C-alpha cells in the first residue's frame, strides 16, 4: 500500500519530508480513515507515509489565558470524550467524539484526522463548526491559521496544501451562559456513519436566546449553518411553538442526496426531527442525557514511547506477548497481516478488514485497537498483546493442569474461563476480539456495570446470535 514508512520524532522532521515529497507523502496519525482510503484507491499516488503518532506534546488538550481551548493534532476521540475540560466547556464536541465508531476506533482515530478527511458525515466537524473553531497549518513556508468555515471546498476537499501539517485546533470555550448538544442519527447505535447530525449551541439569558448556532452534517457537501433558524431564534424564548418553527426553518439549509442509506426526503425530515429534539433537550436541561459520565475507553495505560525509524531500510523490532520479534518483511501491510503472516499469530482474526467487526482487536501500547487499521511499522518499539498472550496477563489455575508451565495457553484469563463456562463461544470467529475487549475492560474497571460491558463490546460483532451469554460471561469474570 506504501513504498516507504517513516516514524517521525518531531514536527520539523515531518514538514521537511512533506516539503520535499509533497503529494507523494501523507501524514499518518490514527490511520482509521487513511488505511481504508489507500486500500480503496481514494488516495492515489502516495508513496510515503509519515507516522506522527508518537511525537511528544501533540496529544495535549489545554486552555489558554484568553479562554481558547487547544487540541493537538494527536488528540483522539476518546481523549475528547473523557476530557473534563471538553465536557465542561465544549460538550457538543465531547458528545460527537463519543458517538464515533467504537472504543477501539476512538483509541486511534484523531480529531485532526476527522477534519482532514473532510467527509460531510464526519461527526466532529459539525460541533467544531458550531464552536467557531480554527485550524493551524505548519509547513517549511511558515504557519497559517484558517477558520474552519473557510477550510472546506467540497466533499473530501480542503484548502490544505500537500506540504502542510495540521498542528492545532482551537476554539473559544463555551461560557456559563452557553449550553449545547450534539445529536446523531444513524442506522445503528454504534459503528455507523451519520445519516444526519446536528450541533446546537445557545447563548441564553434566563429562558431567552441571545444567540443561536445550529450546524448540520451529512446534508450538503460541507457542514452548513442553519442560518434562517439561527436568526429566527435570536431574542426569542424557547417555547414549543418557537422550537417547532426553528426546526422547520433548519430544513431549508439541508440539500441532501438520495443514497443507499437514506432518501433525500427522509434526511430533510430527520433534520427537522433532531433539531427539534436538540432544542427541547436544551430547554429541559436534558442535553447530556445518555452520555456516560465516565465512558469506557478500553485502555489501561499509555506506554507509547518516541521511536524513530524508516522502513523498509530497517527491520520492525517489537515486543509481542512479552517476546521480542524482528521483522524484515511486511512493512507495507497492516498490523493484522503482519501478526498473522509474518508472526504466525493466527488467533487474531480478519473479519471485515475495515474496522467494523472487532475480530482483530489487540492491545497496542496499553490500548485496545483494531489491528486491521494499524500500519505494520507502528509496531516498531511498541508493546503488543494478542489473544495468544492474554492468559499471561492474569493467570488462573482453576482450569489448568497442575504444574503447567506459564505461557503455553493452559493458564486462562478469567474472561476466557467465563466464556467457556457460559457457552459464550459459538462459531468462535469473533471470540478472540470479544475476549480481548472484555479483558481490557476489566483492566480499566474491575467491576463494570452491564451498560459499561455493552459499551466495551460495541466494536465487536457476533454474527451467530445474541450477546446475552457474552455479556453474562464478562459480568461473571469481573466477579
N, C-alpha and C positions, 0 to 999 in steps of 0.2 A: 504493500500500500504506500510505502515511502521508501526512498533510497538512502536517506541519512536521518539519523535521530540524534539530537544534541540535548543533553541535560544541562541547562544554563544555571549559573550560580549568581548572576546579577543582571539588573536591567540594562546596564551598559553593554554587557555581552549580547543581550537579546537584540537591542536596537542596532548594534553593529552588524549582526548577522542579517537582520531584516533589511538594513540599508544596502548590503551587498547583494542579497539574493532576491529581494522584493517579492514579486508574485510567486516565485518558486518556493518560498518559505512560508510557514504558518506557525503561529504560536499555539502550543498545546498546554491547556491548564487542566480542566477536568476531563475533557475529551468525550463527554457523553453525547454531544451533538457531532463533533468533528469526526470521530471514528466512523459513524454511520454515513456522514456526508462523503467521506473518502471512499467507503465501500460501495456506495450507490452512485458514485460518479458526479455528485453535486458540485464538489470542489475539484476542479481539474488542474493539471499542470503543477501540482505541489510535489516537490522532490524532498524537501527538508522539513521536519517537524522540530520545533524548538520548545522543549519542555520547561515551563517556568514554575512547575508545581511545588518546588521546594526552595524558591528564592525567599530569603528572610524578609519579614515585615510586610509582605504583600497580602497577608491574611488577616489584617487588623481591621476592627470596627472602632471608630473613635468619633468624638465630637469636639470641635474646636471652640475657641473663645468667642467666636461670633455666632455660635449656635448652629453651625453647619455640621451635619453628620457625613463622615467619610467612610467609604467601603474600599478596601484594597482590592486589587484585581483577582486575588485568590480566595476572597470570601465566598464560601459555599452557601447553598440554600439552607443546609442545616445550621450553619453559623448564624444566618439571619433569623431563622425560625426560633432558635434558642437564645438569641441575644436579648438581654433585659433592656438595653438601650433602644434597640429597634422596636421591641414590643411596646415600649412606653412612648416613644417619640416618632414612630413610623409604622404603626400597627398594620396598615394595609399591605406593606411590603412583607412583614413577618408572616401574615396570613397567606399571601401569594406564594412565598417561598416554601411554606409547609405543604401547599397544595401540589407542588411539582413532584411528579414521579413517585418514588418510594424512598425509604431511608437510604438504601444503597446508592441510588442515583443522587440524592441530596448530599451525600458524603463526598461526592466527586464533582458534581456539576456546580459551576460558579455563576454568580450573578452577572459578572462581566461577560462570560460566555453566552449567557441567555440574551444579553443585549446585542452582542456582536452577531449572533446567528440571524437576528433580525426577522424572525417569523412573527407575523401579527398575532399568532396564537400563543406566543411565549408569555407565560404568566407574569413574570416580574416587571416587564416593560410597562404594563398598564399602571400599577401603583407608582412606579418611579416617574412616569409622565405626570401623574396627578400631583406628585410631590415636587414638581419643577426641578427635577434632577439635571445635572450636567455631567459630562464625562471628560476626563483629561487624557489626551493622547500624547505619547512621547516618541520622538524619533531623533536621529542624529541632527536633524534640522532645528530641533527645539521642541517646545511644549505648546500645546494649544488646548483650550477648554471650550467645549461645544455644548450648548443646551440640548437636552435630549430631544426636544421637539424639532430640532434642526438636524439631528443626526441621521434620520432615516429618509431615504429617497424612494423606497418601494419595497416590495416583498424581497426579503433577504438582501437588501441593498442599503448601504450606509455611505457616509462621506469619508469614512476611514480609509487612509491610504495604505498601500501594501507594506510600506516601511515603518508603520506606526504600531505602537503597543498601547493598549488601554491600561493605565496605571492607577486611576482613581475614579470613583463615582461619588458625587457629593450632592447634597440637597439640604434645604432648611429643615430643622427639626420641627415637628408639629408642636404648637403651643398648647397651653392648658385650655384655651377656648376652642380648640380644634378636635374634632372627632371624625373617625373614618373607618372604612371597612373595604373588604375585597370579596367578591362573590364569583365563583367559577361554576359554569355549567358544562358538564362533560358526560360521556356515555357510561362511565364507571366512577366509583367513588375515589379510586386511586389509579395511578399508572395510565392516565388518559389525557389526550390533548383537549384543550378548551374548544367547545363549540362557540361559546360566548363567554367573556368575562367582563367585569366592571369594577372599577375602583372609585370610591366616593369619599371625598373629604369635605366636611362642612365646618366653617368658622361660625360659631354660634354666640349670640348674646341672649341668655335665658333660652327661650324657645323660638327665637327669631334667627334666621340665617343671614349672616352678614355677607358671606361669600361662599359659593358652592363650586366645587371642582368635581366633574364627573368624566372619567375617561373610559373608553370602550375598546376591548380587544377582540380580535378574530372576526371583525365585521367589516373591515376595509383593508386595503393593502398595508397600511400602517396604523398604529394606535391613534385614535382621534378623541378630541374633546366633544362631549355632547353640549355644544355651545348654547343652543336655544334653551335647553333645560337648565344650564348653569345660570343664564341671565334671568330666567323666569323665577328661580328660587331666591334670588337676592332680595333681601329685605322682607321676606315672607315667613310666616310661621309654618311649621311642619304639620299642617292639618292633613287629614286624609284626602281632602279634595286637592290640595296643592301637591301632595305627593303623587297622586294619580295623574295629574296634569303634567308634572315634571317627567314622569315615566313615559307618558305618551310622546312628549317632546324629544326625549332621548332617542326614540326610534328614528327620528328624522336624520340623525347623524350616522345611522347604520346603513351600509350599502353592501350587504354580504352576497356571496355567490352560492349557487347550488353545488353540493358535492356529495360524496358517498356517506358523509357523516351527518348531513342535515340539509334541508332546503333553505333557500334564502328567506322564504316566508316564515319558516319556523324560527330561524335565527332572529329575525326582526321582532317577532312576538316575544321571544325569550329575552331580548334586550329590555323590553318593557317590563317583563315579569321580574327579572333580577334587579333592575334599577328600583322597582317598587319595593322589593324585599330589603334591599340595602338601605334605602331611606327610612323605611319603617323600623328596621333594626337600630339605626342610629337614634331615631326619635324615642324608641322604647328602651334605650340603654342596653341593647342585646347584641351589639355589633361584634362582640367577641365570643358569642355562643358557638359551641362546637370546636373551638380551638383549645387544645390541651395546654394547661399551664406549663407543663414540662414535657414537650414532645419527645417521643422515643427517637434517638439518633442512631442507634446501632453502632456505637463507638465507646470504647472503654478508655482509650488514651490516644495521644497523637505522638508517635515515635519517629516521625519523618525527620530525616537529617539532610543537611545540604550535601548534595552529591553530584559532582560534575561527571561528564563522560560523553564520548562521541562513538556512535555505532553506525556501521559495523567495525570500525577501526579497533574497538576494544571489546572484550567479552562482557556479557552481562553477568555480574557477580552478585549473588543474592543469598538470602537465608530463607529456606522453606522448611517449615515444621522443625526448626532447630538445627537443620543440617545445611552446610554450605554447598552451594551449587555454582558452577561456572558454565555459561552457555556461549558457544562461539557461533551458533546458528539461531535463527528465529527472531532476530531483532526487528524484522518488518512484519511481525504478526501481532495479534492481540495477546494479552497475558494468558487468557484462557487456552489458546492454542499452544503457547509456549509450555504451559504446565502439562498439557495432555501429550503433546507430540515430542517435545524435547525432554521434559522432566518425567514423562511416563506416569504422571499422577492423574489417572483417569477417573478418579472419584468425582472430580468437578465436572459437571455435565454441560454440554451445549444443547440448549433447548431452542431458543429463538435467535441467539447471536445479535439481539437488538436491545438488550436491557429491559425486556418486557416480562420474562418468566422467572428470573431469580435462581434458576438451576445452577448457575455458575458462581454463586456467591462464595467469596473467600474473605479472609481478613488481610488487609494491606496496611501495614503500619498502625495497627490497633483499630482499624475501622472496617466495617463490612462494606464491600463494594461488589459490583458485578464485573467479573474479570473479562467478560466479552467486550467491555467498553474501555478497558485499560490497555494502553500500548505496552508491549512486552518490555521495552527498555526502562519503563518506570520501575521495574523490579530491581534495577541496579541499586545496590546498597540498602534495599528495603527488607523488612521482616514480613514474611508471608505465612499464613496458616491456611491449609486446605483441610478438607474433610478427613484425609489420611492422618493428619496430625492432631485432630481435635481431642482425641482421648487423652493425650498427654497434658492438656490444659488442666483438667480436674480429674485425675484417675480415680476410679471407684472399684473396689474389689468385689462388689456384690455379684457381678455376673462373670467374674474372671476365674480361670483355673488358679489354684493355689500356687504361688511362686512364679506365675507367668511373667516374663520379662516386659518391662515398660517399653512402649513404642512399637509393639508388634500387633497392635489392633485388638488385643484381648482385654485391655482395661478401658471400659467405655465411659464416655462423658454422661452425666445424668440425663441429658436430653436424649442421647442415643438409647439409653436404657428405657426411658419412658416411652419412646416411640415403639420399641419392641413390645413392651408390656401392654400398651393400649391398642396395638394393631394399627398404628398411625402410618406404617409403611404399607403402601398399596402396590402400584406397579414399580415404585422405587425410584423413578426417574427424577422427580422433583425433590426427593427426600434429602440428598446432600445439602441442597440450598436451604431447605426449611430447617434442617438441624443446625446449620451454621447460623442462621438468623436467630433461632431460639437460644443458642449458646451465647451469642454476643449480647442478646437482650439480658440474659442472666448475669453477664459480666457488668453490664451497665446498671441494672437494677435487680437486686436479689429477689424481691417479692413483687413482681409486676401484677397489675390488675388485669382482668380479662380484656379490657379495652386496650391496654398497653401491649398485650400479646398480639391483639389484632392489628395494632399499628405496626408492630415489628415485622409481621409477615405479609404486609400489603404488597411487597415487591416479589412475593413467591406464589406462583400459580400452581395449583394441583388440578390436573385435568381428569382425575379418576372420579371424584365425588366431592362431598362437602368437607369442611375443615374441622368438624366437631372433635374428632379424635386427635387431630394435630394440636388444636388449642388445649385440649384436656391434657395431653402429654406434656406440653410446656408448663402448664399450671402445676402438674404433679412434680415435674423436675425442679421447679423453683422451691417446692416444699422440702 
